Amino acid sequence: MNRPLSPLWPLDLWMAWWSAWGAEPYVAPLRDSGQARALSHLHATAFARPWDAHEFERMLCERATEAHALWRNGAIQGFVLSRKVADEAEILTLVLSPSVRGGGLSHRLLRDHLAHLGQAGVRSVHLEVDEGNVPALKLYARHGFERVGERTGYYARKDGSRATAITMKAFVA
């Protein structure tokens, strides 16, 4: 679909180039299975049972997978993966690099991902989160997710104990 150029299109083009060059973090669709090793490495910084590169390769090749990366200075600083079925999606994972956690970038990543899902026809999004992951619970609540259930003993912790998963749901506009 061709859309008319904005009167500010040179500025828009320049801003897109500047963001892509690395001055500011930006969110972009992620389809390159060649990034699987980087995703696996980043995932391992946040989860007791990280996914390996092969799992990420497979997911990125699936048509139902929606993926977005947060880029900064030419490197992936975070990502979110969802699986879409009809008008529903499930967020499978969302990870930020330890070096950028706490700076508000998770809001940008999740906001842009949810907007993309909405544009793709998704009306509701589900997820599971460790009951002890307070920052993630606050992030999801801020974006309209509400608790709908729990799965006792669902997540393995690094110390070998088990954590309850809180299941959440949000509607996408």
N, C-alpha and C positions, 0 to 999 in steps of 0.2 A: 504494500500500500504506500503510495507516495503521498506525503503530506507537504503542505506549502512551507517554504522556508520562513522562519521567523525573521523579522527585521534585524534581530540581533544574532543571526546565525553565525557571522564570523566570530563573535564573542563566544557563542556556544561551542563552536568548533575549537577555538583556542582553549577554553576551559576544559573540554574533554581531553585535549592533548596534554594540557598541564597536569590534570589528574592522573592520566595514564602514565605520564613520565615519572611520577612518584612524589610530587610535592605534597599531595593530600591523599589519604586513603580513599579507595573507591570500591564499590561492589560491582562484580560482573559475573555473568553466567559462567559456569565451569563445566566444560564438556571434554577436556583433554585428558584422556586416561594416562597420558604421560606424566601427569601431576600426582599419580597415585602414591608414589614413594614419599613425596612431600606431605601429602594428606595423612598418610600412615604415621609419619614422624610426629606431626602436629597432634594427631589424635592420641598418641601415646603420652603426651604431656598432661592429659586431662582424665584418662580413664584407666581403671585397674586392668581391664581386659581390652587393650586396644585392637583395632582391626588392622590386618596386614595389608600391604600394598595390593595384593591380588584381589582382596575383597573390594577395595576402592576401584580398581580397574573394572571389575565386573559391574559394580553399581553404576559407574559413569557411562558404561556402554548400554545400559538398559534404557529403553524408551520411557519408562515410567519414572525414572529418576530425574528430579529437579535439583540442581546444585548451583550454589553461588559461592564465590570466594571474595574475601576482603583482601585487597591488594594494597601494598604500601612499599614504596621504594623497590618495585620490581619483584617482590616476593609475596607469597601467600601468608597473610597474618591471621587468617581465620576462614572458616567455611561452614556451610550448612547444607545438609542433604535431606531431601524429602522423597518419598515415594508417593506418586499420584495415581489414584484409581477413580475413574468417573469424576464426580464433583467433590471428592474427599482427598486429603493428603495426610501423611504421617511424617512428622519431622523425625528422622532417624538419628541425626546427630547434629550438634552445633558446637564448634570449638573455636576458641581464640588462642593465639600465641600467648604464653605467660607474660611476654614483654608488653603486651597491649591490653591486658585484662584490667578492668576497673576504669578505663578511660571513656566509656560510653560507646565504643565501636560496636559492641554486640547489639545495641539498639538499632544502629544503622543497618547492620547485616540482616537482622531478623525483619525489620521493617521492609527493606527492599525485597527480601525473599517472599514475605507474605504478600506484598503488592504484586509480585510476579505470579504467585499462585492464583491470586484473585483474577488477574488478567487471563490466566489459562483456564478459567472456569471453575476453580476450586471454591467451594462454599464453606467447608469446615475443615479444620486442621486438628489433628490429634498428636499427642506426644506423651512420653514418659520421662520422668526426671527423678533422680535420687532425692529422697526426702531430706537429706542433709545438705543438699546443694542450694543453700539459701540465695546466693546471687542469681542462679538460674531461675529459681521459683519467683523471685522478684521481677526478673526480666520478662518472664512469660506472663505474669499477672499484669504487668504494665502494658502488654500488647493484647490484652483481652482474654487470655486463657483462664479458664476456671477449672478447678479440681472436679473430676467426675468419678474418681475411684482410686484404688491402690492395689499393688501386687506385693504382698509380703515376701521378703527374702529374694527379691528378683535380681538385684545387682550384687555381684561379688566385689568386696572391698579388698584393698591391697593387703590388709592384715588377715584376710581369710574369712572374716565375718560377712554377713549378708545384710543388705539394706533394702528397705521398702521403696518401691517405685510409686510415685504419685502420677496418676494418669490425668491428663488435662485436655481440654478441648476449647477451641475458639472458632468463631464464625468470621469469615473473611468478607469484607465489603466488596 
